Amino acid sequence: MLTTRRGILAGAASIGFATRIRAQERPIRIGVLTDMSGPYHDTGGPTVVACARQAIEDLELAARGIRVEVLAADHQNKADIGMSIARQWFDRDDVDAVLDVNNSSIALAINGLVTEKDKVQLCTGAASADLTGSGCSPNMVHWLNDTWCDAHATGNAVLRTGGDKWFFIVADYTFGHLIQQQTAQVVQAAGGKVMGSVAYPFPATTDFSSFLVQAQASGANVVAFCNAAGDLVNCVKQSHEFGLASSGTRLVGMVTYITDIHTLGAGAAEGLLLNEPFYWDLNERTRGFAARVKPKTPNNVPNGEHACAYGATVHYLKAVAQLGAARAKASGRDAVEAMKRMPTDDDCFGAGSVREDGRVLHPVYLFQVKTPAESKGPWDLYKKIGDVPAAQAFRPLQDGACAFIKA
């Protein structure tokens, strides 16, 4: 852990942390806009706040004359509420950057707002690939793996194992539909078939029985859940009650986190294929990070979304250090441009970069859920079965149709 902290501080020093920052009157303020009470509470929620604060602690900012404050609010998965909070933060509360935003509809709306207000969106919770495509913003950095990545990484992995007849159960909002469409394209391009799909009201659905009956009757050998967190957990549990898993049908979580698998238990999730950009037990650096955060979140091990919140906060604050806090507060676009110029490096993802469209490039890993016999503890749940290098994990820049990218 000492080596890890030294590595972080050495990176900070290389951009002038020790010499360029002077004490400021107005603190840098980061607003964590997340799901504190709904289906994404565990995948985002309070653990995002803890990881943002861990980043500040690891960088030892107070000792270097930088004051950073973290605010948090619940968007309730409603775009009007999320936008109202963000506007108040920017207009009245001197917030400089919004972090997480684990709902794609809200994140896309906030992309327009941060462009208008010249603030920053550190998008670590929403998965829509439109965030760096048709809905892009020069004031946003997208850290979480997106729907294009999930569709290609998970879709191709399942296809290689013989899963060629797909049925989709879809959360009826931007994220759900986009990942369905992009995965269907991957399936059909590989010669597979889409046997059907059904969209359900989000976030008001807990009984998925009628949708599972449709999937069972479709003749599909893969049922793909285009949702996440609590909805995914309910879908998998109810699939077992209907005998889908025991019939040989492959159940696939298109966006799955270790927090979901822990809730399900290794027995219910055994053999599930998934991708995440982070696993707490991946290497020495990830284990060190998880150990530092654990006392703050004793009932939750960080997942990919939480790790993204940490990585984004570290990199944003390094950019603040490089620019100077006053300039970073004056222009969110300047802060994002600084983030793009600097290589990324943190304990969760190692070395990486921020592309011109705001897409953060990092490897993504393919995992299979261990059997109960293989698991040595409640969070010992993954075995790595493959790597998707950063250069292959995300949609090519020229295919994104981001309006501010020069041809």
HULINSUL-V665470 format. One record per residue. N is the residue number from 0. PHI is phi in whole degrees, 0 to 359 (999 if undefined). Layout:
{{N,PHI} {N,PHI}}
This chain:
{{0,999} {1,297} {2,301} {3,301} {4,296} {5,297} {6,297} {7,297} {8,292} {9,296} {10,297} {11,295} {12,297} {13,295} {14,254} {15,95} {16,304} {17,283} {18,240} {19,260} {20,265} {21,250} {22,301} {23,237} {24,282} {25,261} {26,286} {27,290} {28,240} {29,246} {30,258} {31,274} {32,255} {33,214} {34,265} {35,263} {36,220} {37,247} {38,294} {39,257} {40,301} {41,281} {42,288} {43,241} {44,57} {45,300} {46,292} {47,298} {48,300} {49,298} {50,288} {51,296} {52,292} {53,295} {54,299} {55,297} {56,296} {57,296} {58,278} {59,50} {60,292} {61,301} {62,290} {63,250} {64,84} {65,253} {66,260} {67,232} {68,243} {69,245} {70,254} {71,216} {72,209} {73,260} {74,279} {75,58} {76,58} {77,236} {78,298} {79,294} {80,291} {81,301} {82,293} {83,297} {84,297} {85,298} {86,298} {87,297} {88,302} {89,287} {90,277} {91,241} {92,252} {93,59} {94,281} {95,260} {96,216} {97,257} {98,245} {99,86} {100,55} {101,274} {102,205} {103,295} {104,298} {105,291} {106,298} {107,294} {108,295} {109,291} {110,304} {111,293} {112,292} {113,291} {114,294} {115,297} {116,268} {117,57} {118,249} {119,234} {120,250} {121,261} {122,274} {123,239} {124,236} {125,272} {126,248} {127,299} {128,290} {129,295} {130,297} {131,246} {132,240} {133,295} {134,252} {135,288} {136,215} {137,290} {138,254} {139,234} {140,238} {141,253} {142,268} {143,292} {144,301} {145,256} {146,294} {147,297} {148,299} {149,297} {150,299} {151,282} {152,293} {153,285} {154,302} {155,293} {156,297} {157,290} {158,301} {159,294} {160,264} {161,99} {162,280} {163,238} {164,234} {165,248} {166,232} {167,248} {168,252} {169,237} {170,293} {171,277} {172,203} {173,311} {174,302} {175,299} {176,292} {177,293} {178,289} {179,298} {180,299} {181,288} {182,289} {183,301} {184,297} {185,296} {186,299} {187,292} {188,295} {189,270} {190,91} {191,278} {192,236} {193,262} {194,274} {195,157} {196,203} {197,213} {198,256} {199,240} {200,298} {201,239} {202,258} {203,264} {204,254} {205,235} {206,258} {207,256} {208,300} {209,294} {210,288} {211,291} {212,297} {213,298} {214,297} {215,296} {216,278} {217,282} {218,85} {219,286} {220,256} {221,225} {222,248} {223,255} {224,262} {225,267} {226,206} {227,199} {228,56} {229,302} {230,294} {231,298} {232,302} {233,297} {234,297} {235,293} {236,301} {237,289} {238,297} {239,293} {240,296} {241,272} {242,78} {243,297} {244,295} {245,288} {246,278} {247,99} {248,289} {249,279} {250,263} {251,231} {252,268} {253,291} {254,228} {255,230} {256,238} {257,298} {258,297} {259,294} {260,294} {261,298} {262,296} {263,290} {264,90} {265,300} {266,297} {267,287} {268,259} {269,312} {270,84} {271,298} {272,266} {273,201} {274,232} {275,218} {276,275} {277,207} {278,218} {279,301} {280,256} {281,285} {282,199} {283,298} {284,292} {285,294} {286,293} {287,296} {288,300} {289,299} {290,294} {291,288} {292,279} {293,309} {294,299} {295,273} {296,223} {297,299} {298,256} {299,215} {300,273} {301,302} {302,254} {303,298} {304,294} {305,297} {306,297} {307,298} {308,298} {309,296} {310,299} {311,294} {312,294} {313,303} {314,290} {315,300} {316,289} {317,295} {318,294} {319,302} {320,296} {321,292} {322,282} {323,98} {324,299} {325,298} {326,291} {327,297} {328,289} {329,288} {330,215} {331,296} {332,295} {333,298} {334,295} {335,294} {336,298} {337,295} {338,298} {339,289} {340,286} {341,267} {342,293} {343,273} {344,195} {345,207} {346,289} {347,274} {348,238} {349,72} {350,279} {351,195} {352,204} {353,247} {354,283} {355,303} {356,275} {357,95} {358,286} {359,279} {360,257} {361,211} {362,295} {363,234} {364,243} {365,267} {366,234} {367,237} {368,290} {369,292} {370,284} {371,303} {372,291} {373,282} {374,284} {375,258} {376,184} {377,296} {378,248} {379,272} {380,239} {381,248} {382,237} {383,284} {384,241} {385,183} {386,235} {387,244} {388,301} {389,306} {390,294} {391,253} {392,283} {393,232} {394,304} {395,303} {396,306} {397,290} {398,265} {399,274} {400,57} {401,285} {402,293} {403,270} {404,280} {405,283} {406,293}}
